[in-house]
Structure formats: structure tokens, C-alpha cells
Amino acid sequence: MKDFKAGCVQATPSLFNKEETVNGMQRWVQKAAGEDVKLLIFPESYVPGYPAGLGFGTVVGSRTEKGRQQFRELWENSVEVPGPETDRMGEMAKTHKMLLVVGVTERDSISKTLYCTLLYFGANGQLLGKHRKLKPTAAERLIWGEGDGTTLSTFDTDLGVIGGLICWENYMPLARMAMYKKGIEIYVAPTADARDSWTSTMIHIAREGRCYVIGCNQIIRKEDYPNHLRPELADDRPEVLSRGGSVIVSPMGDLLAGPLYNEEGLLTAELQQKTLIESKMDFDVIGHYSRNDVFNLSVKNQPEIKKADE
């Protein structure tokens, strides 16, 4: 790893409108480039927005036609990988010589299933790879399928080894350990969890993995939905459906930026190799503090760490 400035965007997407959301992304990338950010993270399912508050017309045992129509609308605004939207994101990364990590709802062009996916773009504009969320949480299973080990990905870039997990995947100890075993140095954690306790989770992962952690969320209010979808939002949900809470945490668990609540913003922090190395002195989860004679982790179909050509 080398020293550089990292950033994460906490913003409101144009819900159910992938073209406008990608347009908004471009403005944030330009802003970050102006602040010399070399790695920029966007939230979980930022394109076309995390569908907080919608039930898609589903209760146990039945689905409504209106709910199916909402699913189709989400599908139509989801991202094919590769596709026109990923081409635009890659061009942003290349133009500003910036590594870009973007949460999207991905649609599989063959099966038609949707996935909660994290995309990684190199500073040369190349789509390095992706990670599909292993286990959608609760009602998320209405809209997203399950990923598998083939996308438990990490990337060896000029900035360091980058990878991560999405939202409550970060509560899965073995998934975290799969990341640590690859020598992860910059751990990204896009989320839709805006509770105070999420900050504690980000701090724990940083201290456990002795890595930098970037937790990134979005701001969503009921009024941000298109007019035709607002009446479909659950009555018992508050006006602010997601208040953010983005953070950047050091390998020692120190908050370098955030948490940011109830407003849009760009969080930035300087990430330094010396802090990463110094943190390993008394705890290294895959090194001197491991007990490989007692424990063994086997991950099915996890890809080898990919060397990124910047």
C-alpha cells in the first residue's frame, strides 16, 4: 500500500432512474478529483438507488400485479455488467485517473435475476471485477438473488489491496475472514444501514482486520421517490428513510472522517502505509495472531487476488 487520499460519496440518487443517477455520479467524481482523491466509493445500490420503504406488493403467500410492475421498473433501471452504464463509469475513472467503486443493482442479461453488486474500476478505466452480495437481508430477498464465492473478489492495485463486502454481509465472520486472508488493506463497506451501531461495526472491522475501512451510505427521503411510487411507500416508515452515516476508519479504529448524517457530502481522508504497518505490531489476524494449527478456512470458488494493471 502507498499513501493517498480516499473518499466516499454520501448523496441522494435519482431513484429508479439510472441515467440521471450516473449523471449525478459524474459531478461527484469531478468534485473528488478536484480534491486529489485517488479512490472514490459510492453506496450500496447507488444506481438506481436502494429501494427503501417499498414492499413490491408482497406478503407471505401472494404477490400483486402492481408489485410486479414495480419490480419490472427497477429491473429496467438496473445495470448490465458490462453495459452502457459501466462504460460511462469506466470513462470517469480513466478521465480522472481514479479507482472507482460503485454499488449498483445489477441485472443478469440471461437469467433476468437482479443482484446487489459492487463494481471495481481501475484508474485506467478497466472494469476490474465485481462482487455480488452473498445474502440479501430480510425483504431484500424479494428483489435480489444470492451471489456466490466466485465474486468474493480482491484487487491488487497501485494504491494497495482493495476489496470489501456489502451491508450486512459484514456481520458474517467467515466472509470477513475470506477478505482478511487475501491481505486486504483498504476494505470498502457500502451499506443501507444508517443506525448509530453501524459505526461501531465499521470500527470493529478496522481493528479486527487491521485495515482501512470505508463505510458509505446514501440519503433517501420519501420525497425523493418519483411521484407514482410515493403512495406505495410503507406508512409506518419515517420521512427520512436513510440518513447516511458514512465513515472512514483507520486500522487502529480511529474515525478519520464522519459519521456524516442527514446531509449529502464527500468525506475524504489520507490513508498512510505507516499506520497500516504499525497497527500490525500487536495484532495481525492472518499473521502472528492466527492459529493455523487450530483453525482452517475453506472458501468455495473464491478467485485468486487479481493484479490490476493501472
C-alpha positions in Angstrom: 0.0 0.0 0.0 1.1 3.6 -0.6 -0.1 6.9 0.9 -3.0 8.5 -0.9 -6.3 10.3 -0.3 -9.5 8.2 -0.3 -13.1 9.5 -0.4 -16.7 8.3 -0.2 -19.8 10.0 -1.5 -22.9 10.3 0.6 -25.6 11.5 -1.7 -29.2 11.0 -2.9 -29.6 9.1 -6.2 -32.2 9.7 -8.8 -34.3 6.8 -7.6 -35.4 4.4 -10.3 -33.6 6.5 -12.9 -30.2 5.0 -13.8 -29.3 7.6 -16.4 -29.8 10.6 -14.1 -28.1 8.8 -11.2 -25.0 8.2 -13.4 -25.1 11.9 -14.4 -25.0 12.8 -10.8 -22.2 10.4 -10.2 -20.1 12.3 -12.7 -20.5 15.5 -10.8 -19.3 13.8 -7.5 -16.3 12.2 -9.3 -15.3 15.6 -10.7 -15.6 17.2 -7.2 -13.5 14.4 -5.7 -10.9 14.7 -8.4 -10.6 18.4 -7.6 -9.6 17.4 -4.0 -7.0 14.9 -5.3 -9.0 11.8 -4.3 -7.4 8.6 -5.8 -10.0 6.1 -4.6 -13.8 7.0 -4.5 -16.6 4.9 -3.1 -20.3 5.1 -3.8 -23.0 3.5 -1.6 -24.9 0.2 -1.9 -27.1 0.0 -4.9 -26.5 3.7 -5.6 -27.6 3.0 -9.2 -30.6 3.2 -9.4 -31.0 3.7 -5.6 -31.7 1.4 -2.7 -35.5 0.9 -2.7 -36.0 1.7 1.0 -39.7 1.7 2.1 -41.1 -0.3 -0.9 -42.7 -3.7 -0.4 -43.2 -4.6 -4.0 -46.8 -5.8 -3.3 -45.7 -8.9 -1.4 -46.9 -10.6 1.7 -46.3 -14.3 2.5 -48.3 -16.3 0.0 -49.1 -13.7 -2.6 -47.8 -11.0 -4.9 -49.7 -8.2 -6.6 -49.6 -7.1 -10.2 -48.7 -3.6 -9.1 -45.7 -5.1 -7.2 -44.6 -7.0 -10.3 -44.7 -3.7 -12.2 -42.5 -2.0 -9.6 -40.0 -4.9 -9.9 -40.0 -4.5 -13.7 -39.4 -0.8 -13.3 -36.5 -1.5 -11.0 -35.2 -4.1 -13.5 -35.4 -1.7 -16.4 -33.3 0.8 -14.4 -30.7 -1.7 -13.3 -27.2 -2.1 -14.7 -25.9 -4.8 -17.0 -22.3 -5.7 -16.5 -20.7 -4.8 -18.8 -23.0 -2.3 -20.4 -23.5 1.4 -21.3 -23.5 2.5 -17.6 -20.3 0.6 -16.8 -18.7 2.1 -19.9 -19.6 5.6 -18.5 -18.2 4.8 -15.1 -15.0 3.4 -16.6 -14.6 6.6 -18.6 -15.0 8.7 -15.4 -12.3 6.6 -13.7 -10.0 6.9 -16.7 -10.5 10.7 -17.2 -9.7 11.4 -13.6 -7.1 8.6 -13.1 -9.1 7.4 -10.1 -10.1 4.0 -8.7 -13.8 3.9 -8.5 -16.0 1.5 -6.5 -19.8 1.7 -7.2 -22.7 -0.1 -5.7 -25.4 -1.0 -8.3 -28.4 -3.2 -8.7 -27.1 -5.5 -11.5 -29.4 -7.3 -13.9 -28.3 -10.6 -15.4 -29.0 -10.4 -19.1 -29.5 -14.1 -19.4 -31.4 -15.2 -16.3 -33.1 -11.8 -15.7 -32.3 -12.0 -11.9 -31.2 -8.9 -10.1 -28.2 -8.8 -7.8 -26.9 -6.2 -5.3 -23.4 -5.7 -6.8 -20.2 -3.8 -6.1 -18.2 -2.8 -9.2 -14.5 -2.0 -9.2 -12.9 0.2 -11.9 -9.2 0.8 -12.2 -7.6 4.2 -12.8 -7.2 3.2 -16.5 -11.0 2.8 -16.8 -10.8 -1.0 -16.8 -13.7 -2.9 -15.1 -11.5 -4.9 -12.7 -14.4 -7.1 -11.5 -17.4 -7.2 -9.2 -18.8 -8.7 -6.0 -22.4 -9.9 -5.7 -23.9 -9.7 -2.3 -23.9 -13.3 -0.8 -27.1 -13.0 1.3 -29.7 -10.3 0.8 -31.2 -9.3 4.1 -34.9 -9.8 5.0 -37.2 -8.3 2.4 -34.3 -7.6 0.1 -34.7 -11.2 -0.9 -37.9 -10.1 -2.8 -35.7 -8.4 -5.4 -32.1 -9.7 -5.2 -30.7 -13.1 -5.8 -27.7 -14.5 -3.9 -24.1 -14.2 -5.1 -21.5 -16.9 -4.6 -17.9 -17.4 -3.9 -16.8 -16.6 -7.4 -17.2 -12.9 -6.7 -15.6 -12.7 -3.3 -13.0 -10.5 -5.0 -10.0 -8.5 -4.0 -7.7 -6.5 -6.3 -4.0 -5.7 -6.0 -3.9 -2.1 -7.2 -1.1 0.6 -7.3 -2.8 2.0 -4.1 -3.0 -1.3 -2.2 -5.1 -4.4 -1.9 -8.8 -3.4 -2.2 -11.9 -5.4 -1.6 -15.0 -5.5 0.6 -18.5 -6.7 1.5 -21.9 -5.1 1.2 -24.0 -4.1 4.2 -24.9 -7.0 6.5 -22.5 -9.3 4.8 -20.1 -7.5 7.1 -21.8 -9.3 10.0 -20.8 -12.7 8.5 -17.5 -13.6 10.3 -16.4 -16.1 7.7 -17.0 -13.7 4.8 -14.8 -11.1 6.6 -12.1 -13.7 7.2 -12.2 -14.5 3.5 -11.3 -10.9 2.8 -8.6 -10.8 5.5 -7.0 -14.0 4.1 -6.3 -12.1 0.9 -4.3 -9.4 2.7 -6.9 -6.7 2.3 -5.6 -3.2 3.1 -8.5 -1.0 2.0 -11.8 -2.6 3.0 -14.9 -1.0 1.4 -18.4 -1.5 3.0 -21.2 0.2 1.1 -24.4 -0.1 3.1 -28.0 0.9 3.6 -27.7 0.7 7.4 -27.9 4.2 8.9 -28.1 3.3 12.6 -25.5 4.5 15.1 -24.5 0.9 15.7 -23.2 0.7 12.2 -20.3 3.0 13.0 -19.4 0.5 15.8 -19.3 -2.3 13.2 -17.0 -0.3 10.9 -14.7 0.4 13.8 -14.7 -3.3 14.8 -13.8 -4.4 11.3 -11.0 -1.9 11.0 -9.5 -3.1 14.3 -10.1 -6.8 13.6 -8.7 -6.7 10.1 -6.1 -4.0 10.8 -7.1 -2.3 7.6 -8.6 0.9 6.5 -12.4 0.7 6.3 -14.7 3.0 4.2 -18.4 2.7 5.1 -20.6 4.5 2.6 -24.4 5.2 2.7 -26.9 7.3 0.9 -29.5 9.9 1.9 -33.1 8.9 0.9 -36.3 10.7 1.8 -39.8 9.7 0.8 -40.0 12.9 -1.3 -37.0 11.7 -3.3 -39.1 9.0 -5.0 -40.9 9.6 -8.3 -44.5 10.8 -7.8 -46.1 7.5 -8.9 -44.1 5.5 -6.3 -44.6 7.7 -3.2 -48.1 6.3 -2.5 -46.6 2.8 -2.5 -44.1 3.5 0.4 -44.9 1.9 3.8 -46.9 4.3 6.0 -45.0 3.3 9.1 -41.7 4.3 7.7 -40.3 7.8 8.6 -39.9 10.6 6.1 -36.2 10.1 6.2 -35.7 6.5 5.0 -31.9 6.6 5.2 -29.9 9.4 7.0 -26.5 8.3 5.9 -23.7 7.7 8.4 -20.7 7.3 6.1 -17.3 6.9 7.8 -13.7 6.4 7.1 -11.8 4.5 9.8 -8.1 3.8 10.4 -6.6 0.4 11.1 -6.5 1.3 14.8 -10.2 2.0 14.8 -9.9 5.8 14.8 -12.5 7.8 12.9 -10.8 9.8 10.2 -14.0 11.2 8.7 -17.6 11.1 9.7 -20.0 9.8 10.6 -22.0 12.1 8.4 -25.8 12.2 9.0 -28.7 13.9 7.3 -26.9 15.7 4.5 -25.0 15.0 1.3 -21.3 15.3 1.3 -17.9 14.0 0.2 -15.8 12.5 3.0 -12.1 12.3 2.5 -9.1 11.1 4.5 -5.4 10.5 4.0 -4.5 6.7 4.1 -1.0 6.0 5.2 1.1 2.9 4.9 2.9 3.6 8.2 -0.3 3.4 10.1 -1.3 0.1 8.5 2.1 -1.4 9.3 2.2 0.0 12.9 -1.2 -1.5 13.6 0.1 -5.0 12.9 2.6 -4.9 15.8 0.2 -6.3 18.4 -2.5 -7.9 16.3 -2.4 -9.5 12.8 -5.4 -11.6 12.1 -3.8 -13.6 9.3 -0.2 -13.4 10.7 1.3 -13.7 14.2 -2.2 -13.6 15.9 -3.5 -16.5 13.8 -3.6 -20.2 14.9 -3.5 -22.2 11.6 -2.7 -25.3 13.7 -6.2 -25.0 15.2 -8.4 -23.2 12.6 -8.8 -23.7 8.8 -11.0 -21.6 6.5 -12.0 -23.1 3.1 -13.9 -20.8 0.7 -15.5 -22.5 -2.3 -14.6 -21.0 -5.7 -13.1 -17.7 -4.3 -11.0 -16.2 -7.1 -7.3 -15.5 -6.6 -6.4 -11.9 -5.9 -6.3 -10.0 -9.2 -3.4 -7.8 -10.1 -4.8 -4.6 -11.6 -2.9 -3.0 -14.5 -3.2 0.7 -13.8 
